[in-house]
Amino acid sequence: MVGTGLASKLVAKGHDVRLGARRADNEKALAWAQSSGERASNGTFADAAAFGEVVFLCTNGSHALDALALAGAEALGSKVLIDVTNALEFPQGGAPVALSGNTDSIAERIQAAFPRSKVVKALNTVNWRVMADANLVGSGDHHLFLSGNDPEAKKAAATLITESFGWKHFIDLGDVTTARGTEAYIAFWVRVRLALGTSSFNVKIVTDTTALP
Ligand SMILES: NC(=O)c1ccc[n+]([C@@H]2O[C@H](COP(=O)([O-])OP(=O)(O)OC[C@H]3O[C@@H](n4cnc5c(N)ncnc54)[C@H](OP(=O)(O)O)[C@@H]3O)[C@@H](O)[C@H]2O)c1
């Protein structure tokens, strides 16, 4: 859902996009490429990583490193890697549990395993439709969070996300370890989603400006 949702919007905005999967003949990826015009193509994770100037990681969070291992360090190079993944478990009869967040995060594991990649955690705090079109909610007056070690990579990611998906407001949380916060937030997000009965929502951060130092 996330991969094809973002890929379709990027193609509509004039980007060439190669959608990766474990197998080059992945049916969903093939169907997306065949129905999305000449700027769209598909291939293996390695093909997609080698093709892109920027790489979006939209895999199952628990298998993010497996997918990136298939992509390979050479294909990923020193590109900006926008990591939108979360890892969540739904124990039978219990509340959802985020599988990362307190002392570790998927984004940190990726940055450690692929030190040349410029990992930027972003977009993982909203549903895929909102990711691809911020204006779906509150005319875009709400926030997206960024985590990553490289300030220029965060700037580049924010520019692409603004131009392609209409996001206006970003909060740079800091280095890649701050992804622990947004990856843990997903367990709260699920509870809000259940309470509201819709996935089309987001948060806006407001401060008491009189209390700032
Ligand atoms: N759905 C949302 O609205 C939403 C919102 C925020 C964040 N996210 C996060 O975005 C990510 C994508 O979510 P999704 O629902 O679109 O897809 P998903 O079902 O979580 O993941 C599908 C992707 O994971 C890959 N994958 C699955 N098992 C794998 C394995 N063992 N090794 C390597 N790759 C594997 C699949 O590859 P193949 O194509 O080869 O099967 C496919 O590319 C997730 O991390 C999710 O938590 C989703």
The ligand as an ORCA input file, in Angstrom:
! r2SCAN-3c Opt
* xyz 0 1
  N      -0.117      1.233      5.783
  C       0.082      2.467      6.250
  O      -0.769      3.360      6.104
  C       1.378      2.786      6.949
  C       1.514      3.987      7.633
  C       2.752      4.303      8.241
  C       3.823      3.411      8.126
  N       3.626      2.222      7.469
  C       4.753      1.299      7.351
  O       5.117      1.229      5.972
  C       5.639     -0.067      5.675
  C       4.893     -0.662      4.485
  O       3.564     -0.946      4.864
  P       2.559     -1.689      3.858
  O       1.327     -1.963      4.624
  O       2.488     -0.936      2.582
  O       3.332     -3.010      3.446
  P       3.760     -4.322      4.285
  O       2.786     -5.386      3.968
  O       4.064     -4.005      5.713
  O       5.163     -4.635      3.570
  C       5.208     -5.047      2.242
  C       6.655     -4.987      1.772
  O       7.508     -5.716      2.688
  C       8.314     -6.615      1.919
  N       8.597     -7.803      2.733
  C       7.722     -8.564      3.445
  N       8.349     -9.618      4.013
  C       9.657     -9.489      3.665
  C      10.812    -10.283      3.947
  N      10.764    -11.409      4.682
  N      12.000     -9.872      3.422
  C      12.070     -8.753      2.671
  N      11.010     -7.980      2.359
  C       9.819     -8.351      2.851
  C       7.436     -6.942      0.723
  O       8.211     -7.456     -0.326
  P       7.513     -8.264     -1.555
  O       6.908     -7.174     -2.400
  O       8.621     -8.978     -2.178
  O       6.460     -9.150     -0.967
  C       6.856     -5.589      0.402
  O       7.779     -4.781     -0.297
  C       5.487     -0.895      6.974
  O       6.703     -0.866      7.675
  C       4.416     -0.147      7.731
  O       4.523     -0.329      9.134
  C       2.457      1.892      6.884
*
